[in-house]
């Protein structure tokens, strides 16, 4: 068995096409991992600079109000930093981190206008995507499999060796399985060895490395199985390559694009900036309302402050911040619908991935790296929770008219960041395993009948 594998390995390495393809895949995998690590390092550096600038600003305000201050002025002018640091696996699948902000400074004003006014997307990055490990695995790795597998059988037939191989005492199925398995192992090593090095540098952990390796192994198995089936049926090497390229374009580009368009039409989603505008309009409209009308709406959700003294003058901070909170509550239903629509799109995409291996792999890798849409929505939810903590901290100063001293700066809530990898969706993994093993079984069975 070992002798046969050494002989097959010598045949593969003697082929300029095969050797060049494997060398190029190794180089591209290394570049993809390096590119991802550089992108994550740049994001971490940017977050560190933002944090340093923010702490300097807070220190300046603390010194400015050392002798005491109006809590309303502090809450108005003092921003609070929230950050969404990249997970250890983010270098493998950058995902939404190229499109959405990784840091947001919030004040005690209306939350939704602050959350969604920063919803900016770089159209160039959104169109082309980042060259990272997930891009290499999903779109480019199948090309190398096609290069190694398209002439697996037809090459022997065109060289006049197929009948000789079929007449050998060894069963032809074992020969083809050995050749496919060797090529699979070589592609696996060229693809995953650089990734393992990158995971070690990023301190991703053995579990995260194993999960990504499992997803990549199943995806490669799917394409090797499909390539084996086509190789066993095609009459010429050129037709085999053409069929496999058509499969790649259809499965990785055409069908996902069509499904994405259908999902976008079936589940319409408003833009976040519209929510920001609606919240601002609600707040601006509050200036023209009688103050008791604003407080009546505010006390429905904050009854603990209804027995505090009423506002009799033209302006009071507790009325101002109550007006902003009422503005947030006025668009709460729209915000819930917006989030539900985004999650529905995400769920439909994941469902489509159950039948389309390229989509499924992208969904799983972005979930593992915590860089998908759900991760961004979770970040916004953590900001909303922190904003609630800030309101609960400042409201006693407003409604009880307590002074705000220098020591109160240290008592303010601080945002707790989170940078942990996501979890592997069991249903998506099972679907990919079914597709991979079914393709492998069909392909090897077809090769066993070649003569």
Beta strands, then each sheet from edge to edge (+ up, - down):
strand 1: 80-83
strand 2: 103-106
sheet 1: 1+ 2-
end
